[in-house]
Amino acid sequence: MTTRHRAPVPLTALSAGTHCTFHEARLDSSSSRLLRALGLTSSCRLRLCKNGEPCIVQVRATRIGLSKKVAGSIFVIPDTHAA
């Protein structure tokens, strides 16, 4: 199956267990800097562990809890290859 350009979606639109690639955070610069410090950097891979309040994502070996509002401002590209 050929991978085509996919539009970024809010992290909150995914189901738990989905793997994806970070695209952008539509947040103020202070919040964006904090996310980068936590490991959410340009094009990093992550997995959604839990959708809700809080939203839990795994970046490399670290799990991060995010408010639903913040998670809704993070846009990712779902990985169609992950099983």
PyMOL commands that set and color helices and strands:
alter all, ss='L'
color gray80, all
select helices_A, chain A and resi 11-13+29-37+68-71
alter helices_A, ss='H'
color red, helices_A
select strands_A, chain A and resi 9-10+19-25+45-50+55-59+62-66+74-78
alter strands_A, ss='S'
color yellow, strands_A
deselect
rebuild
show_as cartoon
